[in-house]
Amino acid sequence: MIKNMKDAEREAAFRVADAMCAAAHTAPKANGLDKIRTLIISGDDIEPLAKEMELAGKEYDLEFFCRDADNIRNIHCVVLIAAMGTASGVPHCGMCGFENCAEMSKADACCSFSATDLGIAIGSAVALAADNRIDNRVMYSIGRSALRLKLFADNVKLCYGIPLSTGAKSNYFDRAPGSVLL
């Protein structure tokens, strides 16, 4: 069997995406509650996400959403890492800005432990991608758009996307027109 470079790189990116989901899920949690959720988006399912990013960019008047949408059209896949916002039930915590978990839940806000756990999970996942030399970048624009598309259950409040690509030069740096040699 002969495998060409593009096929080998694509398969490597998908192996890493699977491992990133495992790394995110097994990452340490602030109080041991499992609130992390992951998805991998690839192929024809990337375009609806890119279109939602463009729509959000225009709606929010944030050009970088549109720029990032163009970036994800030329990648192998996107790893979404999200966190449920449900209360952790830590007495007298208040780190979310509310008096207690009941007040936070009543306001439909997000538990600060969820945000912390999400950051740890993302760090574990991107470290794995970097260790495998797969180009990646954590993008708010992807996660925000994934939430708008309701790709996760309703109790998921936070999400970031991590596009994965391989090539001679990373898609995610020096992204001004003409700055990437093809």
PADOBA-479165 format. One line per 2 residues: number of its first residue (from 1); for each residue x, y, z of N, C-alpha, C, O. Coordinates in steps of 0.1 Angstrom, whole numbers, plus 5000, padded with zeros to 4 digits. Atoms other than C-alpha are relative to their C-alpha. Layout:
N
NUM = X:Y:Z:X:Y:Z:X:Y:Z:X:Y:Z | ...
END
This chain:
182
1 = 5008:4988:5000:5000:5000:5000:5009:5012:5000:5019:5013:5007 | 4994:4987:5000:5011:5035:4992:4990:5011:5005:4979:5011:4999
3 = 5009:4989:4995:4996:5064:5012:5007:5013:4997:5018:5015:5001 | 4994:4987:5003:5001:5099:5000:5000:5009:5012:4993:5006:5022
5 = 4998:4991:4989:5010:5128:5022:4987:5006:5005:4985:5006:5017 | 5012:4993:4996:4976:5145:5022:4991:4990:5008:4985:4994:5018
7 = 5008:5010:4993:4958:5112:5033:5006:4997:5013:4998:4996:5023 | 4993:5003:4987:4984:5105:5060:4997:5012:5010:4995:5010:5022
9 = 5002:4988:4991:4980:5141:5074:4986:5001:5005:4983:5004:5016 | 5014:5000:4997:4942:5139:5073:4997:4990:5011:4991:4993:5021
11 = 5002:5011:4990:4942:5106:5092:5007:5004:5013:5001:5001:5024 | 4993:4996:4988:4967:5120:5117:4992:5010:5008:4990:5010:5020
13 = 5008:4990:4994:4945:5150:5123:4988:4994:5007:4984:4998:5018 | 5011:5006:4994:4915:5128:5130:5003:4992:5012:4996:4991:5022
15 = 4996:5008:4989:4934:5105:5153:5002:5010:5012:4999:5007:5023 | 4998:4990:4989:4945:5136:5173:4987:5006:5005:4986:5008:5017
17 = 5013:4995:4996:4910:5150:5173:4993:4991:5010:4988:4995:5020 | 5006:5010:4991:4897:5118:5189:5007:5000:5014:5001:5000:5024
19 = 4992:5000:4987:4926:5119:5215:4997:5013:5007:4997:5013:5020 | 5003:4987:4993:4918:5156:5222:4987:4999:5008:4986:5004:5019
21 = 5012:5001:4993:4883:5147:5231:5002:4992:5013:4996:4995:5023 | 4997:5008:4988:4896:5120:5255:5007:5009:5010:5005:5008:5022
23 = 4992:4991:4991:4921:5145:5269:4992:5010:5007:4994:5013:5019 | 5009:4990:4994:4895:5171:5275:4991:4994:5011:4989:5000:5021
25 = 5010:5006:4991:4871:5147:5292:5007:4994:5012:5002:4995:5023 | 4993:5005:4988:4898:5132:5315:5008:5010:5007:5015:5007:5017
27 = 4993:4989:4993:4913:5165:5324:4995:5002:5014:4984:4999:5017 | 5004:4998:4986:4913:5174:5361:4988:5010:5001:4987:5019:4993
29 = 5011:4991:4998:4881:5190:5373:5001:5007:5014:5006:5001:5023 | 4999:4992:4988:4878:5217:5400:4994:4993:5012:4999:4994:5023
31 = 5006:5007:4989:4854:5197:5421:4995:4986:4996:4986:4981:5003 | 5003:5014:5004:4852:5164:5403:4987:4997:4993:4984:4986:4989
33 = 5012:5002:5008:4819:5169:5385:5003:5000:4985:5011:5009:4980 | 4998:5001:5014:4818:5159:5349:4990:5009:4992:4979:5005:4990
35 = 5008:4991:5007:4805:5189:5330:5006:5003:4986:5000:5011:4978 | 4994:4998:5013:4827:5187:5299:4994:4992:4989:4991:4980:4991
37 = 5006:5006:5011:4812:5179:5265:5009:5003:4987:5014:5014:4986 | 4992:4997:5012:4830:5175:5231:4993:4995:4988:4984:4986:4989
39 = 5005:5005:5013:4821:5171:5195:5012:5002:4990:5020:5011:4992 | 4991:4997:5011:4842:5168:5163:4991:5002:4988:4982:4995:4984
41 = 5007:4996:5013:4829:5185:5131:5010:4999:4989:5021:5004:4989 | 4991:5002:5012:4843:5176:5097:4991:4999:4987:4979:4999:4988
43 = 5007:5002:5013:4834:5173:5060:4990:5011:4998:4992:5023:5000 | 5011:4990:5004:4801:5189:5049:4994:5007:5012:4987:5017:5010
45 = 5006:4993:4988:4792:5198:5085:5008:5012:5004:5003:5019:5013 | 4992:4987:4997:4819:5225:5086:4993:5012:4994:4993:5023:5000
47 = 5006:4989:5007:4801:5247:5061:4988:5007:5007:4988:5019:5008 | 5011:4993:4992:4769:5253:5082:5006:5008:5012:5001:5019:5015
49 = 4994:4993:4989:4792:5263:5111:5007:5012:4995:5006:5023:5001 | 4994:4989:5005:4812:5286:5089:4990:5011:4996:4992:5023:4998
51 = 5011:4990:5003:4780:5303:5076:4994:5006:5012:4991:5018:5012 | 5005:4995:4987:4768:5307:5112:5010:5010:5005:5006:5020:5011
53 = 4990:4991:4996:4801:5323:5120:4999:5014:4993:5001:5024:4998 | 5001:4988:5009:4797:5348:5091:4988:5008:5005:4988:5020:5006
55 = 5013:4993:4996:4761:5356:5102:5002:5006:5014:4998:5018:5015 | 4997:4995:4987:4772:5361:5138:5010:5012:4999:5008:5022:5006
57 = 4991:4989:5002:4801:5383:5126:4993:5013:4995:4997:5024:5000 | 5007:4988:5005:4778:5406:5107:4990:5005:5011:4989:5017:5013
59 = 5009:4996:4990:4752:5406:5135:5007:5007:5012:5002:5017:5017 | 4992:4994:4989:4778:5414:5162:5010:5011:4995:5016:5018:5004
61 = 4990:4991:5005:4799:5436:5139:5014:4997:5004:5022:5005:5009 | 4987:5005:4996:4829:5415:5146:5006:4993:4988:5003:4981:4985
63 = 4994:5005:5013:4850:5410:5114:5008:4987:5002:5008:4978:4993 | 4991:5012:4998:4872:5383:5130:4991:4987:4999:4997:4976:4996
65 = 5008:5012:5002:4842:5359:5130:5000:4996:4985:5001:4984:4982 | 5000:5002:5014:4841:5362:5092:5014:4994:4995:5015:4985:4987
67 = 4986:5004:5004:4879:5358:5089:5002:4985:5005:5007:4977:4998 | 4998:5013:4994:4878:5327:5112:4991:4990:4992:4995:4978:4990
69 = 5008:5008:5009:4849:5313:5090:5007:4995:4988:5007:4984:4984 | 4992:5004:5012:4872:5314:5060:5011:4990:5004:5013:4981:4996
71 = 4990:5009:4995:4899:5297:5080:4995:4986:5001:5002:4976:4997 | 5004:5014:4998:4878:5267:5089:4995:4993:4988:4993:4981:4988
73 = 5004:5007:5013:4868:5260:5053:5011:4992:4994:5009:4985:4985 | 4988:5006:5005:4903:5248:5047:5007:4991:5010:5020:4991:5010
75 = 4994:5008:4989:4909:5224:5076:4995:4986:4999:4986:4983:4991 | 5005:5014:5000:4905:5187:5084:4987:4999:5009:4978:4993:5005
77 = 5012:5001:4990:4881:5191:5114:5001:5011:5010:5011:5018:5012 | 5001:4991:4989:4870:5212:5143:4997:4992:5013:4987:4984:5012
79 = 5003:5006:4987:4871:5200:5179:4993:5010:5008:4998:5021:5011 | 5007:4991:4991:4844:5216:5200:5001:4995:5015:4999:4983:5017
81 = 4999:5004:4986:4850:5216:5238:4991:5010:5007:4992:5022:5006 | 5010:4992:4993:4821:5228:5259:4998:4996:5014:5003:4985:5019
83 = 5002:5003:4986:4810:5229:5295:4985:5004:5003:4980:5014:4999 | 5013:4997:4995:4776:5227:5311:5002:5011:5011:5012:5012:5018
85 = 5000:4989:4991:4768:5258:5332:4994:4997:5013:4993:5006:5022 | 5007:5003:4988:4750:5240:5360:5008:5002:5012:5020:5001:5013
87 = 4994:4997:4987:4757:5248:5396:5008:4988:5005:5004:4977:5004 | 4992:5011:4994:4784:5228:5414:4996:4998:5014:5000:4987:5020
89 = 5005:5003:4986:4768:5232:5448:5010:5002:5011:5009:4996:5021 | 4990:4998:4990:4798:5245:5466:4995:5011:5010:4992:5023:5005
91 = 5006:4990:4990:4785:5263:5498:5009:5012:5001:5021:5012:5002 | 4993:4987:4997:4794:5300:5502:5011:5003:4989:5020:5011:4993
93 = 4990:4998:5011:4814:5300:5469:4999:5015:4995:5008:5023:4998 | 5002:4986:5005:4801:5332:5452:5009:5004:4989:5009:5016:4985
95 = 4990:4996:5010:4829:5331:5426:4993:5004:4986:4999:5010:4978 | 5008:4997:5013:4802:5334:5398:4994:5014:5001:4989:5019:4991
97 = 5005:4986:4999:4792:5368:5412:4986:5000:5007:4980:5010:5009 | 5013:5001:4994:4760:5355:5428:5002:4996:5015:5012:4990:5018
99 = 5000:5003:4986:4752:5350:5465:5002:4985:5002:5010:4980:5011 | 4999:5015:4998:4748:5312:5461:4996:4994:4987:4992:5000:4977
101 = 5003:5007:5012:4741:5285:5435:4986:5002:4996:4983:5002:4984 | 5014:4999:5003:4704:5289:5437:4997:5014:4992:4990:5014:4983
103 = 5001:4987:5007:4707:5326:5427:5006:5000:4986:5000:5005:4977 | 4993:5001:5013:4731:5318:5399:4990:4992:4991:4989:4996:4979
105 = 5009:5008:5008:4707:5291:5386:4987:5008:4996:4983:5007:4984 | 5012:4992:5003:4677:5314:5388:5003:5011:4989:4994:5013:4981
107 = 4996:4990:5010:4696:5340:5367:5004:4993:4987:5007:5000:4977 | 4995:5008:5011:4705:5312:5342:5014:5004:4996:5018:5005:4984
109 = 4986:4996:5002:4741:5322:5347:5009:4987:4999:5003:4976:4998 | 4991:5012:5002:4772:5299:5345:5009:4999:5013:5014:5009:5018
111 = 4991:5003:4989:4791:5283:5374:5014:5003:4997:5019:4999:4986 | 4985:4997:5002:4827:5296:5377:5008:4987:4999:5018:4987:4993
113 = 4993:5012:5001:4838:5260:5382:4999:4994:4986:5009:4988:4981 | 5001:5004:5014:4825:5252:5347:5010:5007:4991:5016:5001:4983
115 = 4990:4992:5008:4846:5280:5332:5014:4995:5003:5022:4993:4994 | 4987:5005:4997:4876:5267:5351:5003:4987:4994:5014:4984:4988
117 = 4998:5014:5006:4871:5231:5341:5001:5001:4985:5009:4993:4979 | 4999:4999:5014:4866:5242:5305:5014:5004:4996:5020:4999:4987
119 = 4986:4996:5003:4900:5260:5305:5010:4989:5002:5019:4988:4994 | 4991:5011:4997:4917:5230:5320:4999:4990:4989:5009:4985:4984
121 = 5003:5010:5011:4901:5207:5294:5006:5005:4987:5012:4997:4979 | 4994:4995:5012:4911:5230:5265:5015:4999:5000:5021:4996:4990
123 = 4986:5001:4999:4946:5232:5278:5006:4986:4998:5016:4984:4991 | 4996:5014:5002:4949:5194:5279:4999:4997:4986:5008:4990:4980
125 = 5002:5004:5014:4935:5191:5244:5010:5006:4991:5015:5000:4982 | 4991:4993:5009:4956:5217:5227:5015:4996:5002:5023:4996:4993
127 = 4986:5005:4997:4988:5204:5245:5002:4987:4992:5012:4985:4986 | 5000:5013:5008:4980:5170:5229:5002:5003:4985:5010:4997:4979
129 = 4998:4996:5014:4976:5186:5195:5014:5005:4997:5020:5001:4987 | 4987:4995:5002:5008:5205:5198:5011:4989:5001:5020:4989:4993
131 = 4990:5011:4999:5027:5174:5210:5000:4991:4987:5010:4985:4985 | 5001:5008:5012:5015:5157:5178:5003:5009:4987:5001:5004:4976
133 = 4997:4991:5011:5025:5187:5156:4988:5003:4990:4991:5004:4978 | 5011:4996:5008:4990:5194:5144:4996:5014:5003:4995:5018:5014
135 = 5003:4986:4998:4983:5231:5138:4986:5001:5006:4976:4995:5002 | 5013:4997:4994:4955:5244:5160:5000:5014:5006:5010:5020:5008
137 = 5002:4987:4993:4941:5275:5176:4987:5000:5007:4977:4996:5001 | 5013:4999:4992:4915:5280:5203:4992:5013:4995:4998:5024:4995
139 = 5008:4990:5006:4887:5301:5188:4987:5002:5007:4978:4993:5007 | 5013:4997:4995:4859:5318:5206:4989:5001:4990:4978:4996:4992
141 = 5009:4998:5011:4842:5326:5173:4993:4987:4996:4981:4987:4993 | 5006:5013:5003:4837:5289:5166:4991:4995:5011:4980:4991:5008
143 = 5008:5004:4989:4824:5281:5200:4987:5008:5002:4976:5002:5004 | 5012:4992:4999:4800:5310:5201:4990:4996:4989:4978:4995:4992
145 = 5009:5004:5011:4786:5300:5167:4994:4986:5002:4983:4984:4998 | 5005:5013:4997:4783:5264:5178:4989:5000:5010:4979:4993:5009
147 = 5011:4998:4991:4762:5275:5207:4987:5005:4993:4976:5001:4997 | 5011:4995:5007:4740:5295:5184:4993:4990:4992:4981:4990:4990
149 = 5005:5011:5008:4735:5264:5163:4994:4989:5009:4988:4980:5004 | 5005:5009:4991:4725:5245:5194:5005:4986:4997:4998:4976:4997
151 = 4993:5013:5002:4750:5217:5187:5001:4991:5012:5003:4979:5011 | 4999:5007:4987:4750:5207:5224:4986:5001:5007:4977:5009:5002
153 = 5013:4999:4991:4722:5202:5250:4999:5014:5005:5008:5022:5006 | 5003:4986:4995:4706:5233:5264:5008:5004:5012:5010:5016:5014
155 = 4993:4997:4988:4725:5231:5297:5015:5003:4997:5022:5006:5007 | 4987:4996:5004:4758:5237:5278:5000:5015:4998:4993:5021:4990
157 = 5000:4985:5000:4767:5274:5284:5013:5006:4993:5012:5017:4989 | 4987:4995:5005:4803:5277:5273:5006:4991:4990:5005:4979:4991
159 = 4994:5008:5010:4821:5265:5242:5011:5007:4993:5010:5019:4990 | 4990:4995:5009:4853:5270:5222:5002:4990:4990:5000:4978:4992
161 = 4997:5009:5011:4863:5255:5189:5015:5000:4998:5022:5010:4999 | 4986:5002:5003:4897:5242:5180:5001:4994:4986:5000:4982:4985
163 = 4998:5006:5014:4903:5238:5142:5014:4993:4999:5024:4998:5005 | 4988:5007:5002:4929:5213:5132:5004:4999:4985:4995:4996:4977
165 = 4995:5000:5014:4950:5215:5100:5015:4995:5000:5022:4996:5010 | 4986:5003:5002:4983:5203:5086:5004:5007:4987:4996:5009:4978
167 = 4995:4993:5012:5004:5220:5060:5014:5006:5003:5019:5005:5014 | 4986:4994:4998:5037:5238:5055:4999:5012:5009:5009:5015:5015
169 = 5002:4988:4992:5023:5269:5073:4987:4999:5007:4977:4996:5000 | 5012:4999:4993:4997:5273:5099:4990:5010:4994:4994:5021:4990
171 = 5010:4991:5005:4964:5287:5087:4996:5011:5010:4990:5021:5006 | 5005:4992:4990:4959:5305:5120:5009:5012:5005:5006:5018:5015
173 = 4992:4989:4996:4987:5330:5121:5004:5007:4987:5003:5001:4976 | 4998:4991:5012:4996:5359:5097:4989:4998:4990:4991:4995:4978
175 = 5012:5003:5008:4961:5356:5083:4996:5011:4991:4985:5010:4984 | 5004:4989:5009:4960:5389:5064:5002:4995:4985:5010:4987:4983
177 = 4998:5004:5014:4955:5385:5026:5014:5001:4995:5020:5012:4997 | 4987:4999:5005:4987:5377:5009:5011:4995:5009:5023:4994:5005
179 = 4990:5003:4990:5005:5367:5041:5003:4985:5001:5013:4981:5007 | 4998:5015:5000:5002:5329:5036:5003:4996:4985:4995:4998:4976
181 = 4996:5004:5013:5021:5315:5007:4994:4986:4997:4994:4977:5006 | 5007:5013:5003:5002:5287:4989:5008:4992:4990:5004:4981:4986
END
